[in-house]
Amino acid sequence: MISACEKAVEWETALQLLSLMAQRRVESGTIALAAALSACAKDVGEWESALQLFAEMAQSQLESDTITHNAVVSALEDAGEWEKALQLLSLMSQREVECNAITLSTAISVCEKGGEWETALQLFCVMMQSKLQANTITFNALISACQKRGQWEKALHFLNMMVQGQVNGDTTSFSAAISACMGSGGWENA
């Protein structure tokens, strides 16, 4: 039932079901908590509820996996909470939970939104060292982060990496690279 709420992004209903389970002393378990957490994560304004459920999972000593962590990082991305996202990445490392391409791409994106372009670049280095495949979303976040900070050479570098790596760029990729060049004196390269 809670999984159905997750798919329908009915986070309020999912939380009510968890509450009802607790009142009736029914153990919720990892799957129910993860589904409710994911439902909260899909609603832009409910990142705090997602974090609370994540904390409850830890307090209950329920195992959280990469997918659960990714849902929380995604909720933090939508809220622009880059510092909390980085704390979660650190926690994943401590708990020996594997980061995947989704985890790092989302973290790069949240850093881009938070104006943390250097941190986004560091996360990209981690991604490459881990031999994880960057995608269009990853590169768009990197190009946008560089564009916002006037780093037109780096923006073009990432656009070139996309082309060389046979990652399909989109309107966002090229628009951000052009904007980086136009706004930073690199207009001849646009």
C-alpha positions in Angstrom: 0.0 0.0 0.0 2.8 2.4 0.9 4.5 1.5 -2.4 1.4 2.5 -4.3 1.5 5.9 -2.4 5.1 6.3 -3.5 4.2 5.7 -7.2 1.3 8.2 -6.9 3.5 10.7 -5.0 1.0 10.6 -2.1 3.5 11.3 0.6 0.8 12.4 3.1 -1.0 9.1 2.8 2.2 7.2 3.1 3.1 9.0 6.3 -0.4 8.4 7.6 -0.1 4.7 6.9 3.3 4.6 8.7 1.7 6.3 11.7 -1.2 3.9 11.7 1.3 1.0 11.6 3.1 2.4 14.6 -0.2 2.9 16.6 -1.0 -0.7 16.0 2.5 -1.8 16.8 3.1 -3.2 13.4 6.8 -3.0 12.5 7.1 -0.9 9.3 10.3 -2.4 8.0 12.8 -1.2 5.4 10.5 -1.5 2.4 7.7 0.5 3.9 10.0 3.3 5.2 11.9 3.4 2.0 8.7 3.7 -0.1 7.4 6.5 2.2 10.8 8.2 2.0 10.7 8.0 -1.8 7.2 9.4 -1.9 8.4 12.4 0.2 11.5 12.8 -2.0 9.3 13.1 -5.1 7.5 16.1 -3.7 9.7 19.2 -3.9 8.6 20.7 -0.5 9.0 17.5 1.5 12.7 17.1 1.7 12.6 17.5 5.5 10.1 14.6 5.8 12.4 12.5 3.6 15.3 13.3 5.9 13.2 12.5 9.0 12.2 9.1 7.6 15.8 8.5 6.7 16.9 9.2 10.3 14.1 6.9 11.6 15.5 4.1 9.4 18.9 4.6 11.0 17.5 4.8 14.5 15.5 1.6 13.9 18.7 0.0 12.6 17.1 -0.7 9.3 19.5 -1.1 6.3 19.3 1.6 3.7 20.7 1.0 0.3 22.0 3.1 -2.6 18.4 3.6 -4.0 17.2 4.9 -0.6 20.2 7.3 -0.4 19.6 8.4 -4.0 16.0 9.3 -3.1 17.2 11.5 -0.2 19.9 13.2 -2.4 17.3 13.8 -5.0 15.0 15.5 -2.4 17.9 17.6 -1.3 18.6 18.6 -4.9 15.1 19.9 -5.5 15.5 21.9 -2.3 19.0 23.2 -3.1 20.4 21.8 0.1 23.9 21.0 -1.3 25.6 20.9 2.1 23.2 18.3 3.4 23.6 16.3 0.2 27.4 16.3 0.7 26.9 15.2 4.3 24.8 12.3 3.0 27.5 11.3 0.6 30.0 11.3 3.5 27.6 9.1 5.5 27.2 6.7 2.5 31.0 6.3 2.5 31.1 5.7 6.3 28.3 3.1 6.0 30.0 1.5 3.0 26.9 2.1 0.8 28.0 2.3 -2.8 27.6 5.6 -4.7 26.5 5.0 -8.3 26.2 7.4 -11.3 22.8 8.6 -10.2 24.1 9.4 -6.7 27.0 11.5 -8.0 25.1 13.1 -10.9 22.4 14.2 -8.5 25.0 15.5 -6.1 26.8 17.4 -8.9 23.4 18.9 -9.9 22.6 20.1 -6.3 26.1 21.7 -6.1 25.5 23.5 -9.4 22.2 24.8 -8.1 23.9 25.9 -4.9 26.6 27.8 -6.8 29.3 25.3 -5.7 31.0 24.8 -9.0 34.3 23.7 -7.6 32.6 21.0 -5.4 30.7 19.9 -8.5 34.0 19.5 -10.3 35.5 17.5 -7.4 32.5 15.2 -7.5 32.9 14.7 -11.2 36.6 13.7 -10.5 35.3 11.1 -8.0 32.8 9.9 -10.6 35.6 9.4 -13.2 38.0 7.8 -10.7 35.1 5.4 -9.8 34.7 4.6 -13.6 31.1 5.6 -13.5 29.5 6.8 -16.7 28.5 10.5 -16.8 25.3 11.3 -18.8 23.7 14.3 -20.3 22.4 15.4 -16.9 25.8 15.2 -15.4 27.5 17.3 -18.1 24.6 19.8 -18.2 25.1 20.4 -14.5 28.8 20.8 -14.9 28.5 23.2 -17.9 25.8 25.2 -16.1 28.0 25.4 -12.9 30.9 26.7 -14.9 28.7 29.1 -16.9 27.3 30.6 -13.7 30.8 31.2 -12.4 32.2 32.6 -15.6 34.4 29.6 -16.3 33.9 29.5 -20.0 37.0 27.4 -20.8 35.9 24.7 -18.4 32.3 24.8 -19.8 33.7 24.2 -23.3 36.0 21.5 -21.9 32.9 19.6 -20.6 31.0 20.1 -23.8 34.0 18.7 -25.7 34.1 15.8 -23.2 30.5 15.1 -24.0 31.2 15.0 -27.7 34.3 12.8 -27.3 32.5 10.5 -24.9 29.6 10.2 -27.3 27.2 11.5 -24.8 24.3 13.3 -26.5 24.1 16.9 -25.7 20.8 18.8 -25.7 19.6 22.4 -25.9 20.7 22.9 -22.3 24.2 21.7 -23.0 24.9 24.0 -25.9 22.9 27.0 -24.5 24.8 26.9 -21.2 28.2 26.7 -23.0 27.3 29.5 -25.4 26.1 31.6 -22.4 29.4 30.9 -20.6 31.3 32.2 -23.6 29.2 35.2 -24.2 29.2 36.3 -20.5 32.9 35.8 -19.9 34.8 37.2 -22.9 35.0 33.9 -24.7 32.5 34.9 -27.2 34.8 34.1 -30.1 34.6 30.5 -29.1 30.8 30.5 -28.9 
